[in-house]
Amino acid sequence: MEALVSLRATVPSLTHRPNKLSVRKSISMDLPTRNSVSFASSSSSIRAQQIESKDGSATVAPVPVPEEALKVKEWEVGMFHNEVAASQGIRIRRRPPTGPPLHYVGPFEFRLQNEGNTPRNILEEIIWHKDTEVARLRERRPLLALKKELENAPPPRDFIGALREANLRTGLPGLIAEVKKASPSRGILREDFNPVEIAQSYEQGGAACLSVLTDEKFFKGSFENLELIRNAGVKCPLLCKEFVVDAWQIYNARAKGADAILLIAAVLPDLDIKYMTKICKMLGLATLVEVHNEREIDRVLEIEGIELIGINNRNLETFEVDISITKRLIEGERGQRIRDKGIMVVGESGLFTPDDIAFVQEAGVRAVLVGESIVKQSDPGKGIAGLFGKDISLSPN
Ligand SMILES: O=P(O)(O)OC[C@@H](O)[C@@H](O)c1c[nH]c2ccccc12
């Protein structure tokens, strides 16, 4: 598996997605078998092929690979992605394993539900949709054009600094208040949804930062909302709440005025998190790396340069919410490691009452991410005082 990781490191598939059509074409030209491994190098391309000798022993012989097969190699790296991810305990597959069916064989009732292209859970469905959505958007606005747009983007603001300051000022966890219209688990949260009014109300109510959902299909959010809020003069730094599967989305978020972005460890293998965190640093964006279990947080703690970890109390595969997950993941030795590294922890989801806030604060978080309980209030800013059990605005009356 080491070899797979280093192979992936040499092929930036995050920025060079295989074009599905060219892949199909090239597959018919030269389809490597699953027991052959391709290596990319700048000067030559060699495939190690298993050859059975007469006595049955297998030897590995290098054979040159024709030009067209390079496209297949990208496709193979796509396959490796799932394998590398699986080795890190990630169950979410980046795209349907066999692609959309080209034709159907036999009557519908004989097609098996999970043979191939049915997502196993809602998170996987979101990711598969996001993958094709981003591919389409990238075609319309290639990375090069997007990089140009960055020059006109409003300057990034200090997301983590704002949380720290609020925590010091109030003695309570710094609040990231979420501008959230709907979710797959809770349906529509608020009918009369004016993103700018909600954002301004949150700011007045004492939120340190805001989280703006930008996914349209599943959360009824948009990048337009993010831009509107940024351009309305809201001073709270903004987290772009997206399902990031491609570095292109990070550039896009920055171009639209985001100050931070979410990376989900249940979706992204270590190498992607490392690579994307570097890009974020380069662009001045903070990263909130989200975890939900011990394995994910341990993976993230091994990655250099992580400053902000979010513990999602909601399992994105089943929607189950349990706020004791925050406590479980940061107690004992792990908590010590987090403190030693100076990482700030954000408690996310399912927080409704002052007792909930006190519970996660006691566990060790210095920030919280809250949507439902405050966005549903007729005055979301006042909802913050209800959530914390006291007025935390800058000018309490
Ligand atoms: O509305 P809640 O339960 O307060 O949760 C807010 C936030 O934590 C949740 O929206 C969230 C956390 N991680 C996510 C990842 C994607 C989409 C949404 C989320």
The ligand as a MOL file (V3000), in Angstrom:
LIG
                    3D

  0  0  0     0  0            999 V3000
M  V30 BEGIN CTAB
M  V30 COUNTS 19 20 0 0 0
M  V30 BEGIN ATOM
M  V30 1 O -27.6520 22.0810 12.6360 0
M  V30 2 P -26.7020 21.5340 13.6570 0
M  V30 3 O -27.1170 20.1980 14.2060 0
M  V30 4 O -26.4350 22.5350 14.7540 0
M  V30 5 O -25.2890 21.2680 12.9190 0
M  V30 6 C -24.5280 22.3070 12.3740 0
M  V30 7 C -23.3130 21.7290 11.6450 0
M  V30 8 O -22.5050 21.1020 12.5810 0
M  V30 9 C -23.7440 20.7480 10.5550 0
M  V30 10 O -24.5060 21.4440 9.6390 0
M  V30 11 C -22.5800 20.0750 9.8490 0
M  V30 12 C -21.4410 19.6250 10.4310 0
M  V30 13 N -20.6330 19.0650 9.4930 0
M  V30 14 C -21.2290 19.1170 8.3100 0
M  V30 15 C -20.7650 18.7220 7.0490 0
M  V30 16 C -21.5880 18.9550 5.9810 0
M  V30 17 C -22.8270 19.5500 6.1350 0
M  V30 18 C -23.2840 19.9640 7.3730 0
M  V30 19 C -22.4750 19.7640 8.4710 0
M  V30 END ATOM
M  V30 BEGIN BOND
M  V30 1 2 1 2
M  V30 2 1 2 3
M  V30 3 1 2 4
M  V30 4 1 2 5
M  V30 5 1 5 6
M  V30 6 1 6 7
M  V30 7 1 7 8
M  V30 8 1 7 9
M  V30 9 1 9 10
M  V30 10 1 9 11
M  V30 11 2 11 12
M  V30 12 1 11 19
M  V30 13 1 12 13
M  V30 14 1 13 14
M  V30 15 1 14 15
M  V30 16 2 14 19
M  V30 17 2 15 16
M  V30 18 1 16 17
M  V30 19 2 17 18
M  V30 20 1 18 19
M  V30 END BOND
M  V30 END CTAB
M  END
